[in-house]
Amino acid sequence: MSRPKPMSGFPEFLPAERMVELHALRILTSTFELHGFAPIETRAVEPMEQLARKGEIDKEIYVVRRLQGLNDGLQGLDGDGDDLGLHFDLTVPFARYVLEHAGHLVFPFRRYQVQKVWRGERPQEGRYREFLQADIDIVGQGTLADHHDVEIPLVALDAFEKLHVDLGIPPVVLHVNNRKLSEGFYRGLGIEDPAAVLQRVDKYDKIGPDAVAETLVDELGLAPAQAVQCVALAGIATPDESFVDRVRALGVEHELLDQGLADLAAVVRVAERQVPGRMLADLKIARGLDYYTGTVYETLLQGSERMGSVASGGRYDALASDGRVTFPGVGYSFGVTRLLAPILGRGELTSSRSVPTCVLVAVDSEDTRERALRTADQLRRRGVPTEVAPKADKFGKQIRYADRRGIPFVWFGAGEHDEVKDIRSGDQVAADPQAWLPPAEDLFPRTVRG
Amino acid sequence: MSRPKPMSGFPEFLPAERMVELHALRILTSTFELHGFAPIETRAVEPMEQLARKGEIDKEIYVVRRLQGLNDGLQGLDGDGDDLGLHFDLTVPFARYVLEHAGHLVFPFRRYQVQKVWRGERPQEGRYREFLQADIDIVGQGTLADHHDVEIPLVALDAFEKLHVDLGIPPVVLHVNNRKLSEGFYRGLGIEDPAAVLQRVDKYDKIGPDAVAETLVDELGLAPAQAVQCVALAGIATPDESFVDRVRALGVEHELLDQGLADLAAVVRVAERQVPGRMLADLKIARGLDYYTGTVYETLLQGSERMGSVASGGRYDALASDGRVTFPGVGYSFGVTRLLAPILGRGELTSSRSVPTCVLVAVDSEDTRERALRTADQLRRRGVPTEVAPKADKFGKQIRYADRRGIPFVWFGAGEHDEVKDIRSGDQVAADPQAWLPPAEDLFPRTVRG
């Protein structure tokens, strides 16, 4: 075949970039595990009827059919009669997993899940058709305590702090709001369709407060005074509990508003003490069409706010229900590809070498290759990533092989008169393959500024 | 929704099982990295025309189409006009990746890749529609030295040895053959379609030598004497180079046979010295429809030979070609799901607990939850996976919460009069959250016999 072209919306990385992604994933998953989240994976496909329940997102679903079925004129329906689609998030499959396996789980159940998801969107800047998400959720059986609504962002901020320290990803601010607060406020104003208002307020950052007010009047028929109040609410953002007084000052009253204010204040109060400066009560956060019912989260990179939220989530009163038992949940999703692909694409982060290899064992002649294999094996047994040179070339060529891959050490005279050369400094010393170790910082590839 | 039923052919694990799978994957990937293989991932979809090139496998492909396209009557074709399918192995996407990114890779290129693959097969015992594979390949630009044909099984056997020692997976024997040997032998017998013979010899273990000879005569029109010779060749299996004499004794001559014998002898000779007892020259190994051109590998679990090969591979003279440059390769694929799903399904391996958590910090009352959060944070900073109890229940209930998940330690009096209890022994001692560490074997969940 001729040289294939990249497929728009399906990012792929070179090995040095994939190593950075794996580094980021180790940071995320080890943080999740430190906080007691257990790993699961779900299958890539769900029945279409489950996926399509989420309203407008159905346009973006990739349908999956067996070719054989298509050829048989059966429209590719599965043997079981199910029409399948690729999951577009990890929440819908997780809700199904909880119902399916509830008898084998203990609640509250804390899980993390790192998998690709697919959306058949028109590709555009920052939008992907295949991308990696890393989700954490806590789900209860029947009930789930409110304090988990502050636990989730504390886990998220712990992970982001490590991404900042270890990888140089910018620090984040986690923006938090509560759907009850917004809905109660709108209802207090006499608005009957709070969801429609939320969807428009969601565009606040993109189109600005005046345009939001305009759409509220033009599209929803709100009175100008109501629209002004909605926009005023959306404009409130405080790093502490003072948002409560500012909302009260708008003079709107409703029971649901009281509850939302109290819930959000509880989250912000704890976060302010535990992770000062990292959380903002931001009353314009709406999470568009997502079916959250209480706390909602978005996360912005400081200095790159324009790229939008790189991680978000919230609380569902009913993540899942089997008709008899309801499973409330609170969760958060890291957009791993959304966060890393632009950074890797601009070459801002890369690996110190393109291979894991720390030592290349040179080969004198093809007759002595087995001696090199044994030396390599001795080094590997003590954890040193090692390759044997592919060809008994002149030593200059074998050094070049190492150099082109960033391999720092070349081993000569394997099994006879062992010496190891640091090809960066040119230093060459006698060495015992049963005892020699590289400096710790050379053992594995490191993530470095590009 | 009502309780969903499992979907046949799409295995899913509980957290304790997934932890075992992750343990196995850490063993595999760390072994690959010790041998200098670099990680990549490819997108899940490829153009149908690429996937369908592999002959009969096209029946098993899952076609992927945008729902929106389907609704528009456009048959779901992508904006780019490509019809897409889910990859059914990791070789076809890797070949495409090599061509697409050749300008950014250095050759020989060594990569590993761990991803799900999908096949729309009728589900049956040991067959899955979605399963995990872990592949290693070495690919050259123009040429690739023969010694990589022994390097690949040495890496594979290194990984299997660790799976045996760490997880108790049975030891393996890696069976190896060479397509040139078989093809040369058949051609030396005057047979014109060696591929058709190979496909039938592939059934040797399933149907036995007599039935193979019968199909060779009945279906391919071979003379009985030819069929007897083919079956005699397939019956040869030796742990050393003695297979060469046994083949010679059959009296067949062909140049390609000579080459195949020499190539296979070179592989077996090195393996016999480096990993005695782990490799068998087994001349019935055919790898059915796969497009290998030289060495081929299959791998059997000792004592579970009946489940068939759990990992296999071989050499391609042309893994990929852009018409100008050809990329020969040799590779090997671990059937991770095929290997683990039966063991996990029978409960033979599991985790020592169902959560990563090592310590549960008890909560006296909801008013002091923040003290518990701080203690948990101190423990996590030193790498101890820690949860805070979800409810300020009676201590007996909080201990039960830990016990049901297998969490070994419960921390009392957080930030006031700190004490830690080993709930297995009942021992409770004063402890400093800035200094206390659990015994090393309790820090993380361990894989244990079920």
Interface residues (C-beta under 8 A of the other chain):
Chain A: M1 S2 R3 P4 K5 P6 M7 S8 F10 E12 F13 L14 P15 R18 M19 L22 E33 L34 H35 G36 F37 A38 P39 I40 E41 T42 R43 A44 V45 M48 Q50 D58 K59 E60 I61 Y62 V63 V64 R65 R66 L67 Q68 G69 L70 G76 G79 D80 D82 G85 L86 R96 Y97 L99 E100 H101 A102 H104 L105 V106 P108 R110 R111 K116 W118 G120 R122 E130 A145 H147 H148 E151 L154 D158 V270 R273 Q274 A320 S321 D322 G323 S354 V355 P356 T357 E366 R369 E370 L373 R374 D377 R380 G383 V384 P385 T386 E387 V388 P390 K391 R404 R405 F444
Chain B: M1 S2 R3 P4 K5 P6 M7 S8 F10 E12 F13 L14 P15 R18 M19 L22 E33 L34 H35 G36 F37 A38 P39 I40 E41 T42 R43 A44 V45 M48 Q50 D58 K59 E60 I61 Y62 V63 V64 R65 R66 L67 Q68 G69 L70 N71 G76 G79 D80 D82 G85 L86 R96 Y97 L99 E100 H101 A102 H104 L105 V106 P108 R110 R111 K116 W118 G120 R122 E130 A145 H147 H148 E151 L154 D158 V270 R273 Q274 A320 S321 D322 G323 S354 V355 P356 T357 E366 R369 E370 L373 R374 D377 R380 G383 V384 P385 T386 E387 V388 P390 K391 R404 R405 F444
